[in-house]
Amino acid sequence: MQQSSPARIGILTVSDRASRGEYEDRGGPAIRAWLEQALASPWAPAARIVPDETDLVAGALRDLADGEGCCLVVTTGGTGPASRDITPEATEQVCDKLMPGFGELMRSVSLQHVPTAILSRQTAGIRGRCLIINLPGKPSAIAECLEAVFPAVPYCIDLIEGPYLETREDFVQAFRPAHARRGA
């Protein structure tokens, strides 16, 4: 089945300072740049910046998944232990199913670079036909984490009846079992 329109992908920056314009959002643009290199199939971003408030983050996640029809929402920021870091709680609040393997792998990969990776509380989950993944805020850590987990993302989206995402194999190779590959 051909996709009739580009896949919608949400990019949500969670930051008090960036939401007030006091700080340049570097995380959201880093996610977008990485996805532009990774995805071969057509997609359209839906970017948002919200402060570190559970209700606002949860509301933005719901809107991106339900209102915008995103098959994937990638967040940046708010995953540490500080009192204002609430992105994982907001994500868990809106998800039907949690996908703890994403956070486990991201922490494992990040631990190879910095010992403070154990402080990260990144998680992932499913809301309807949308996969939500929490990433850290630092652009280099965003790239490391996406490189680690993205091979599983297109097939996960297949399993939740989302669009068929294809990657640029020279950048990142999506894994799908033989029965799930198109044109193979």
Helices and strands as residue ranges (DSSP letters): E 7-14, H 16-19, H 27-38, E 43-50, H 54-62, I 63-67, E 72-76, H 87-94, E 97-98, H 100-111, G 115-119, E 124-127, E 130-135, H 139-149, G 150-152, H 153-159, G 178-180
